Amino acid sequence: MFRGLPRAFWILCGGALINRLGSFVVPFLAIYLTTVRQVGVEAAGFTVALHGMGSFAASPLGGVLADRIGRRRTMLVALLSGAAAMAHLGLARAPAHIAIAAFVLGLAGDLYRPAVSAAIADVVPPADRARAYGLLYWAINIGFAVAVSVGGLLATRHFLLLFAGDALTTLIFAGIVWSCVPETRPPGPLHAGEASVLPEARFVVFLLVTFAISCVLQQASVALPIDMLARGVSARAYGMLMALNGVLVVLVQPPLSRWTASWRRRPALALSSLLVGTGFAFNSLARGAAGYAVAVCTWTLGEIVMSGVGPAAVAGLSPTGRRGTYQGFYQMAWSGSAFVAPIVGSIALARVGSGPLWTACLLVGAGCALGQMAMPFLEEAGGARSDDGGEDGG
């Protein structure tokens, strides 16, 4: 399941893993703000939201930079500025200064992601891209799981250790890119139409469907724990269920990615949307932690399939000279859902209750599946298509 992928992919995957091993600050940002900096709860929420807005803006900007100045340069600029932004936030003291620093960190800290995704599309053959993106997602999840555990220990000693460790791992990733990663952007001038920043109309439709199903997945962070607590299921049980999600990703992602790599993209994405929608619909039937565990297992399988096939589909749809831009817009759909979905989910819980919310998740999942099946262009597998319809073989 790990064979057949080029060396450049494994270097990028290893660098991303190291970087995520040091993802200490963001998971503990709200705690840091309210306890160490004595920021009010509302102000802390606003500051965390500003970080999310920075991440949202970073996706298309990073994609455009990856196409214009190159993948390697974009990664180096992003990682070095991200490490500096991390130190800046750790040294900020005034609430307004902290808020600005959080936005800058979100912008600089996520600027590298579209460049990594575009570089993978550059070096991995089309037939192996779904597996490659799935393995990248797997490595990132391993790193994040370790980071959250280690971050909790560091926070008990001194919160500044979180900022220092996060910045250090980011610099290590920059060193790996500097010393081991060549420029992968295809040579030559852009084809006609590739200089445009805006994606084509059919890709926008795909982005809207992606945004919709990712809004369903994001309900795991706000609506799910609130619903569980209202039904008498403890916060500890919620933590164990989220751990179950991580364990499933670690154990199932590599073999499942290899299995689904040969699937056609439309049915694969449609199945993932149905699994996500059905999984969250199961929450309405849950009567205890075991019931919620069945739901988590169901939507996690959909998440795993989507994590590899989704960006591979984007690579197939992207003109050669706009791979970074398209990956940036794809990631923007996900970061946008992280901002919108918690608001929508909490309002729905407060006004109509959990039953209609989970039913709506099922309907959205089914609607996304139908929409994906109605997109024949998703089967374009070249990932090296120019705007005149040619192929360069990926």
HELIX and SHEET records of a PDB file:
HELIX    1   1 ARG A    7  LEU A   21  1                                  15    
HELIX    2   2 VAL A   26  PHE A   28  5                                   3    
HELIX    3   3 LEU A   29  THR A   35  1                                   7    
HELIX    4   4 VAL A   41  ARG A   68  1                                  28    
HELIX    5   5 ARG A   71  LEU A   91  1                                  21    
HELIX    6   6 PRO A   95  GLY A  109  1                                  15    
HELIX    7   7 ARG A  113  VAL A  123  1                                  11    
HELIX    8   8 PRO A  126  ASP A  128  5                                   3    
HELIX    9   9 ARG A  129  ARG A  157  1                                  29    
HELIX   10  10 LEU A  160  CYS A  180  1                                  21    
HELIX   11  11 ALA A  201  LEU A  217  1                                  17    
HELIX   12  12 GLN A  218  ALA A  220  5                                   3    
HELIX   13  13 ALA A  223  ALA A  230  1                                   8    
HELIX   14  14 ALA A  235  THR A  260  1                                  26    
HELIX   15  15 ARG A  265  ALA A  281  1                                  17    
HELIX   16  16 PHE A  282  LEU A  285  5                                   4    
HELIX   17  17 ALA A  289  LEU A  317  1                                  29    
HELIX   18  18 THR A  320  ARG A  322  5                                   3    
HELIX   19  19 ARG A  323  ARG A  351  1                                  29    
HELIX   20  20 SER A  354  MET A  373  1                                  20    
HELIX   21  21 PRO A  376  GLU A  379  5                                   4    
END                                                                             
